Amino acid sequence: MDKTIEHRRDSAVPLLLMCLSTSLLISVLIEVISGRAAGWIGPWPDYAHMLAHLEEPIARLRWIIGDISEVAFYKHELPALGLLAGAGLAHWANRNGMRWQGFAICYGTGLWPWLVISSCLGLMFSHLLWGWTLGNGTWQPTFVAFVSLPAATVLLFGAGWKVAINGALLGALLVTPASLLLVNYLCYPLHLPVVIGNVGGMAIASVLAFTLYRLTPGLVRSVPPSTAPLPAPCVSAAADYGVVWTLRRVLADFSEAPFFGNELASAGLLLGALLAYAISPSGPAYGSQLLLEMVSGQALASLIGVLVWRRQWMCLGWYPTYIPIVSIVPAAVLTLGGSWQVVLLSATLGALTAPPLAVFISNRLPSHMHGYIGNVLSMAICTLVLLPLIGLLCGGA
C-alpha cells in the first residue's frame, strides 16, 4: 500500500505535465485544422519576434518552454509540449505493460517521473540564475541543463528528491555557465557552431559534478547504494532487429538526447515541430525555414547509423546512433544550407564516425561517471572536424 501511494505521488507532476501538454497541442491542432487559428491568435510570432521581445512575459515563457526541444534544434514550444506529452504517455504505457509502448522509456528503469522533474527543475534554476544573459538579444544556451547532468544524475543514482534537486542545482550551477562561457568566448569569436560550446560545457561540467558526487556521496545518497530502492524496470518485448525494429529505432532516436529513447516521445516531438512549421515556417529551427531539410537529414543519419551499426545494437543492446541527429546534421544544415549534398554528407559522415567515437570515449571513463559524457564529447569533436570537411566537399554550399 505504501509503495502504491509513493508511486502515485512520484508520478503526479509528470502526468500533470503530460495532460497539460496534450490538451494544449490538441487545442491548437483543432484550431488549425478548422481554419480558425488566424482568427484566434493572429499570426503566430516567429523566432525573430520571440528573440526581439524576450523582456515580455509571453515571449520569455515561449523561450523557456522551447528550451525543452532545443536539443533537436527545433526551439519551439509546440515540439516541446509534444515531447512531454508523448513521453508521459510512453511512461504510463510502460508502467502498465502496454504492448504499444515501444522501446521502454528511460531504458526501462521506471525513472521517467524523477528524470523529467530534475530536468525541468534544472531548466528553471538555470533561467533564474542565467536568464539575464538573454538581455543582449543574442542566442544563449539556456537549455543545456534540461538534457544533461540532472537526467544523468537520476539515471545513475536512482529516484528521490535529494537526487533530483541536487542534480538540478548542479546542472544550473555548473553546466549552464560552462556552456555560456564556451559559446560566448570560444564559439562566437571563432565563428564555430555553437553546438560545440553547448556539448563541451555539458562534458566539462559533468566531469566536475560526478567527481563531486564521488567525493561527497551524501549529495545523492541517503542510504547505501546496495539497499537504495529503485523502481522495477518494465522492459518491452525482445527485439528481432528486422525492418519494423529498424524504423522504430530511427524514430526513437529523435528523443534519445533527453534520455527518453521512445517512439511515442519522438512522435510528439516531430508532430509538434511540423505543426509549428505549418503555422509559421519561420517559427521553429531558429527561423531558418530549414526544418524539413533538417528533419530529413536527421532521419537519414539515424537510418544509416542503425543499419551500419546493427551488429552493435544486437550485441550491446544499445548504441548511440542518435548523436548526429542532435549535432552534426542540424549544425551542417544551419551553417551550410539545406542542399541535398549537405544533408547527405552530414548524415552519412555523422552516422559512420560519431557513434563509435562516443563508445570509445565512454568505455574509458571512470565508473563513477555517466557514459553520456562520451556521447557529448563525440558530438563536439565530430562537429568540429566534419563541418569544414562537408563545406569543402560541397564547395561552400
C-alpha angles and dihedrals in degrees: 000000000000091000090052092052091046091050091051092050092049092051099044100087097044092046089051088052090050093051093046093047093047094049093049093049093047091048093052092044092052091050093049095047092048091050095240099110095098093050093045101049105002118225109351108245111249129220095272091052092049093049092048094050103042090130087070116086096231094050091046091050090050090052093050094048090043089058087073091067095034094099089069090048092246098114100188136118096236098060088043092055090043091053092052093045094049092045092050090052090048091052092050091048091048095051091048095045097242114177091221094058092105118206107002106263116247089013094294094295095125088227098118095110092054093040094054092043092053093044093049092047089050089052092049093047090048092055092046091053103032107020089106089072088075090065094092092062097244128118115268130187097247091143099066098095091059094064105033139038102010093054093041090050092055093047092050100042105025137228129340142094093259092057094042097047097041091047090051093047094050089046089058095039098045115014101045097047091044091055091043091055094048094045096047100037101032113019100039097044094044094039092238123155107273091228087077090060093043097054094033089059091048091053097046094044093045092053088053093046097049089047088053090050090053093050094042107031092170088078091071107016132063094170132026111287092241091063100033108124115240127183112261110255118243107203125191124239121296115279124245093197092224132133095291092048090050093053091045090050092051090053093046091052089070090070097037096097094067087048094253101111096181134129095226092053090047092048090054090049094049096042090051091049093049091046090051090050092049091052095044122357089201093055108078127042093038093296092294094128086222098111095116093050090046095051091046091053092045093052091046092050092052092045093051091045095049092048096045095043097037091119090056090051089052095047100039102029091229136041129179098246088141095073099094089049091068101032128015102032100047092039090053094047093049093044103037103024136253101286118141090246092058093045094048097043096045092047094047099042092042093050093048099046112025102060098051091044090052092051091047091055096040093052089059097051120108114264093248092063126081114245093233087085088072090051095054092044088054089051091053096045096044093046091049093049103034102045095066089045092051090047090051094048092047093049093244092309 
